[in-house]
Amino acid sequence: MIKGKLTDRVTQVRFFRFVIVGSVVAMTQFAVLAVAKEYWAPDVAFTAGFIVATAMHYSLNRFWALPSERRDMNRQFVEYLLTVALSYLINIGVFSLAHSILGLGVMWAAVCAVPPATIAVFLLLNYRVFRARA
């Protein structure tokens, strides 16, 4: 069950911080993608950027954007990895659709993948994985 509302002040601040973290992570992902696409196939380059960006995403969200008092860090990390896996599926699905079917370039296809994944990830991280402090 989701506690709180999207209109709560705490949720709004957490979302704002989440967007800042997401912007930094996205810039990192796009920078890696811009370099990697020169050497690897588009899906492999996209995946490389995703992995590098995810490496910094956990700590920034856990300790700043979405501070959590959960003590079950191992379970929390597993939940985070499951959220990342879902994010990857959404990202690679939209990326592949935009690149292969719609014919967008690699970078524009990656940009299209961000919004749907961002919404799903924020809701899961905010209300489950990194629940707000009481």
KEZANU-551640 format. One record per residue (C-alpha): y, x, z. Coordinates in pm, whole numbers, plus 50000, padded with zeros to 5 digits. Example, Ala and Ser with C-alpha at 12.3 -4.5 7.8 and 13.67 -1.06 7.14 Angstrom:
residues 2
<Y:49550 X:51230 Z:50780> .
<Y:49894 X:51367 Z:50714> .
This chain:
residues 134
<Y:50000 X:50000 Z:50000> .
<Y:50344 X:50132 Z:49910> .
<Y:50575 X:50155 Z:50210> .
<Y:50949 X:50145 Z:50156> .
<Y:51138 X:50037 Z:49851> .
<Y:51274 X:50218 Z:49551> .
<Y:51621 X:50108 Z:49666> .
<Y:51596 X:50272 Z:50012> .
<Y:51846 X:50555 Z:50067> .
<Y:51569 X:50797 Z:50166> .
<Y:51377 X:50718 Z:49848> .
<Y:51691 X:50762 Z:49638> .
<Y:51761 X:51106 Z:49789> .
<Y:51399 X:51206 Z:49741> .
<Y:51413 X:51088 Z:49379> .
<Y:51735 X:51284 Z:49316> .
<Y:51574 X:51600 Z:49455> .
<Y:51258 X:51528 Z:49257> .
<Y:51467 X:51511 Z:48939> .
<Y:51627 X:51848 Z:49021> .
<Y:51284 X:52003 Z:49076> .
<Y:51161 X:51835 Z:48758> .
<Y:51453 X:51977 Z:48561> .
<Y:51380 X:52331 Z:48678> .
<Y:51010 X:52287 Z:48612> .
<Y:51075 X:52134 Z:48268> .
<Y:51303 X:52423 Z:48170> .
<Y:51027 X:52662 Z:48277> .
<Y:50766 X:52469 Z:48081> .
<Y:50982 X:52455 Z:47768> .
<Y:51064 X:52827 Z:47791> .
<Y:50695 X:52915 Z:47809> .
<Y:50618 X:52669 Z:47528> .
<Y:50891 X:52815 Z:47306> .
<Y:50732 X:53159 Z:47334> .
<Y:50366 X:53051 Z:47339> .
<Y:50392 X:52833 Z:47026> .
<Y:50459 X:53148 Z:46825> .
<Y:50115 X:53284 Z:46921> .
<Y:49887 X:52989 Z:46991> .
<Y:49801 X:52645 Z:46856> .
<Y:50041 X:52371 Z:46973> .
<Y:49801 X:52213 Z:47225> .
<Y:49713 X:52551 Z:47377> .
<Y:50082 X:52652 Z:47396> .
<Y:50167 X:52317 Z:47557> .
<Y:49888 X:52362 Z:47812> .
<Y:50004 X:52716 Z:47897> .
<Y:50356 X:52588 Z:47965> .
<Y:50218 X:52305 Z:48175> .
<Y:50010 X:52540 Z:48390> .
<Y:50297 X:52783 Z:48454> .
<Y:50535 X:52499 Z:48541> .
<Y:50284 X:52332 Z:48772> .
<Y:50245 X:52655 Z:48968> .
<Y:50605 X:52623 Z:49093> .
<Y:50609 X:52242 Z:49113> .
<Y:50393 X:52203 Z:49426> .
<Y:50598 X:52419 Z:49663> .
<Y:50936 X:52291 Z:49547> .
<Y:50828 X:51931 Z:49598> .
<Y:50625 X:51984 Z:49916> .
<Y:50891 X:52172 Z:50108> .
<Y:51223 X:52053 Z:49962> .
<Y:51229 X:51749 Z:49734> .
<Y:50960 X:51543 Z:49905> .
<Y:50918 X:51690 Z:50255> .
<Y:50606 X:51564 Z:50424> .
<Y:50473 X:51582 Z:50777> .
<Y:50113 X:51534 Z:50673> .
<Y:49885 X:51772 Z:50859> .
<Y:49587 X:51735 Z:50628> .
<Y:49709 X:52004 Z:50387> .
<Y:49371 X:52052 Z:50215> .
<Y:49336 X:51682 Z:50135> .
<Y:49701 X:51669 Z:50034> .
<Y:49652 X:51959 Z:49793> .
<Y:49347 X:51788 Z:49639> .
<Y:49554 X:51470 Z:49596> .
<Y:49828 X:51681 Z:49438> .
<Y:49579 X:51834 Z:49195> .
<Y:49454 X:51486 Z:49101> .
<Y:49814 X:51379 Z:49042> .
<Y:49868 X:51689 Z:48827> .
<Y:49553 X:51605 Z:48631> .
<Y:49684 X:51253 Z:48567> .
<Y:50021 X:51400 Z:48471> .
<Y:49851 X:51636 Z:48228> .
<Y:49657 X:51351 Z:48067> .
<Y:49976 X:51149 Z:48023> .
<Y:50167 X:51455 Z:47898> .
<Y:49906 X:51578 Z:47650> .
<Y:49839 X:51224 Z:47529> .
<Y:50205 X:51152 Z:47454> .
<Y:50256 X:51506 Z:47319> .
<Y:49960 X:51474 Z:47082> .
<Y:50068 X:51127 Z:46971> .
<Y:50425 X:51241 Z:46905> .
<Y:50323 X:51567 Z:46735> .
<Y:50013 X:51472 Z:46537> .
<Y:50073 X:51107 Z:46457> .
<Y:50452 X:51071 Z:46456> .
<Y:50504 X:51417 Z:46307> .
<Y:50759 X:51540 Z:46561> .
<Y:50801 X:51913 Z:46611> .
<Y:50633 X:52081 Z:46906> .
<Y:50946 X:52091 Z:47122> .
<Y:51050 X:51729 Z:47053> .
<Y:50695 X:51610 Z:47116> .
<Y:50703 X:51789 Z:47452> .
<Y:51036 X:51623 Z:47538> .
<Y:50885 X:51281 Z:47461> .
<Y:50598 X:51350 Z:47701> .
<Y:50822 X:51404 Z:48003> .
<Y:50957 X:51053 Z:48090> .
<Y:50630 X:50858 Z:48120> .
<Y:50464 X:51136 Z:48319> .
<Y:50770 X:51172 Z:48545> .
<Y:50764 X:50808 Z:48651> .
<Y:50393 X:50809 Z:48731> .
<Y:50410 X:51141 Z:48917> .
<Y:50713 X:51045 Z:49127> .
<Y:50552 X:50723 Z:49243> .
<Y:50225 X:50898 Z:49335> .
<Y:50388 X:51197 Z:49504> .
<Y:50654 X:50999 Z:49690> .
<Y:50435 X:50717 Z:49817> .
<Y:50100 X:50893 Z:49858> .
<Y:50077 X:51270 Z:49838> .
<Y:50409 X:51369 Z:50002> .
<Y:50486 X:51053 Z:50198> .
<Y:50830 X:51046 Z:50357> .
<Y:50873 X:51141 Z:50719> .
<Y:50871 X:50841 Z:50950> .
